[in-house]
Amino acid sequence: MSSSPSSFRTRWLLLPAAALLATACASNSSAPAATATAAPAPVKVKVFVAAMFEIGKNTGDRAGEFQHWYERYWKDAQPIAVPGALQPVYCNTDGVCGAVLGMGKVNSSASMQAILLNPQLDFSQAYYVISGVAGTPPSRGTIGEVNWGTWLVDYDLGHRWAPEENKAGARPSCRARATRTTAASSSTPTSCAGP
């Protein structure tokens, strides 16, 4: 079982040579395939506009939160499908991108997470614009009015019913469940005005 020093040295010299040869062969055979399937560079996003909903189509009908943005910035843009997002992302050549995320915190956060994690888009130096609307009773505000809130009522999409709010099957109430009674909240209407 003894081996001569020269045969031992020869085996150790052949081993790195064989490894080098195998590496060279492997890299030459896979190089054309790697360049043929290389993914395109991600879109460098400068500004991302996030809308919560759109009424109908992105153009040509009654405008929701997204339509005016779409008509100004992305009318000719190709949609980028993002798995997990509610709607596709649109980007122009200036790096301004946008999408409809969906209403409510679950839809919007799931869509936004899918978009941010998508390798087709680079958000490393992006600014974000959230385009959203909310409602107010006509006795407390007007269309286009801007309000800064001291308190936030997390009512998500408002698809709930509680016995203290109204009778089952009755017209929905406008009031949120109060957690604290103040002078301002006592003057808040208790039901929706209208037909």
N, C-alpha and C positions, 0 to 999 in steps of 0.2 A: 503494500500500500504506500510505499514511499514513491515520491515523484522527484524528478531531477529539478534543480532550480531553473534550468533553461525552459523546460516544458511548462512549469508554473508561470514563469514570466511571459511566455508566449500566449498562454490562455488569458492572462490579465490584459495583455495588449490587444488581443482579438476582441475581447468583450466590449470595450468602448468603441472600437471601430465598427462592430456590428450594430451597436446602438445608434451610432451616428448615421450609418447607412439606412437603417430602418426609419429614423426620423426624417431624413432627407426624402426618402421615397414617399412617406406618408404626407409630408407637407406639399410635395409637388402634385400628388394625385388629388388632394382636396382643395387646392387653391382655386381652380376654375369654378368649382361648385360653390365655394364660399362667396366669391364675388358675384356670381349669378343670382344668389338668393339673399344678398345683403339688403337689409331693410332701408328704405329711404330715410334721410335725416329727419328728425322730428321738427314740426312747425314750432318756431320760436314765438311764443305768445307774449305780446307786449301788454295787451289789455284783454281781459275776459269779461264779457257782459253776461250775467246770469239773470234770466227772467224765470218767474215761477209758472206762468201759464200763457197760452195763446188761444184766442177764440178762433176756431176753424183753422184756415191755412195761414202760412207765414206772410202771404201777400194777397191783395185783391178782395178782401172782405173786411168785416168789422175788426178793428185793431184791438189786440190785447196788449200785454206788456212787451211782447217781443217784436211785433210786426214793424213798427217804425224803425227799430234798430236794424232788422233784417233788410228792409227796403233801402236803407241808406248805406249799409256796409257790406251785405252779403248776398245781394240779389243774384249775382253771377257766380257765387262761390259753390264749389262742389261740397256736398255734405260729407263729413267724416263720421262714419259709424263707430260708436263706442259701446262695446258690450257692457251692459249694466246701467247705461244711461237711458233716461226716458226718451230723449230725442237726439238726433245727431248734432255734432258741433259744426259750426260754419266758421271759416277763417278767410280773411282777405290777404292780399299780398303784403299789406303793411303790418301784419301780425295782430290785427284786431279780430278776436274770436268771440263767439257767443253761442248760447244754447238755451233751450227751455228745460228747466230742471224738474218741474212738477211742483204742485202745491203741497204744502204741509212739510213738516220737518223730516219725516221719513223719506218721502219721495225726493225732496231737494237734496238732502244730505247723501242719500245713496247715489243719485246721479252725479253730484259733485265729486264724490270719492272716486267713482268709476272714471270720470273725466281726468281728474288730477293724477291718477295712477296709470293712465293710458300712455304707452311709450311713443305714440304718434305725436304727442304734444309736449313741448318743453316749457314749463311754467317757472323756471328758475329765476326769471327777472320780470314777472308779470304783475300788473295791477289788476284789481278786481272791482267791478261795478255791479252792485245788486240792484236790479230793477224790479220794484215791487209796489203793490198798491194795498190799501186796506180800506175799511169802511168806517163810517161814523153816522150816527143818527142825524137826520137833517136839522133837528133842533140844536145840535151841538157843533155842526161844521158845514162847510160847503165843498163843492167839487173843486179840486185843485188846491185846497187848503193844506198847509204844512203844519204838522203838530209834533212837538217833542214830548215824549211820554216820560213821566216820573215812575209809573208802574207799568208792568207788562203782564197781560193776561195771556197765559199759554193755553189756548183753546184749540190748538192744532187746526183741523178742518171743521170743527164744530159739529161733528156727527155723533152727538150724544144727546141723551134725554134724561132728565132727572125729575122726579115727581114734583119737587118744589118749584120747578120752572114753569110748568104748564100741565094741562091734562093730556093724557096720551092721545095722539092723533090730532091734536089742536095745532093751529098755526104756530110755527116756531117763535120762540121768544128771542129778543135781541140782547138780553142781559147775560152777562157772564156770572158764574158762581162767585159770590163775594167772599173774600177771605178777611176783609177788614172794612168796617163801616165808617165812612167819613161824610162830612157835610156835602161834598161834591157828589159822592156816589148816591146819596139819597134823592138827588134830583134827576138821576139818570132814568130815562124811560124804561118801563118794565116790559113792554112788548113792542113789536115792530109796527110802525105806522104803514098804512097802505091797504090795498084791497083785501 
